[in-house]
């Protein structure tokens, strides 16, 4: 085989291998671990919402989610029915997948995101009407800012 043909074949193979690596990295929006009550229907629906948007989700059914909230710095005023972890961030409540993807893309210096309470119309809380709600960032000092409005 001539040198130019070997070079062309090598470039082709490296390009193919690079494409496989890129595809495998881009294949999932992220791996999420969700702590929730085994009987919470809206938590199950939120998990389905994440999975439908490309996230790989592992659920951990626990009798009381409160210790997970405390362990990960979720203050009572930010609390909802489930707590999730993804790539070093804490996600509390019914945060839309699009906002979670934005968080992972932008990587702001925050502890995580929260949708306090359980607003109707948020992912997992679909129903006949939709409440306005905010997705908040929060940090270790307890500061919050509005990250998105829905």
C-alpha angles and dihedrals in degrees: 000000000000120000093246091052091049090049091050092049091048092051090048093050093046090049090050092048091048090051091053092051092047092048093050092049093046094042094087129042088215144299114272128190112202124198110202146144113272090232099049109115096186090054089055090050091050089052089052089050091054093046091049087055096053103269123135106224131197115189125209111197110208132174092229123023093188095091090055090051091051093045091054099042101254106155119215093252089059096046129124133162100285139031124209136188125210128169096331096319131107117226116196122193134334100347112166115246091237090060091047090051090049090051091052092046097047097035097203119194095257135115093237152290131290139188099193117218121356109291117196112248096029116120108290092017098073115153145136094302138027127227122207112249141171130229107219133201116218135190138198092270092058096253117145134192132183109259098175139356123218 
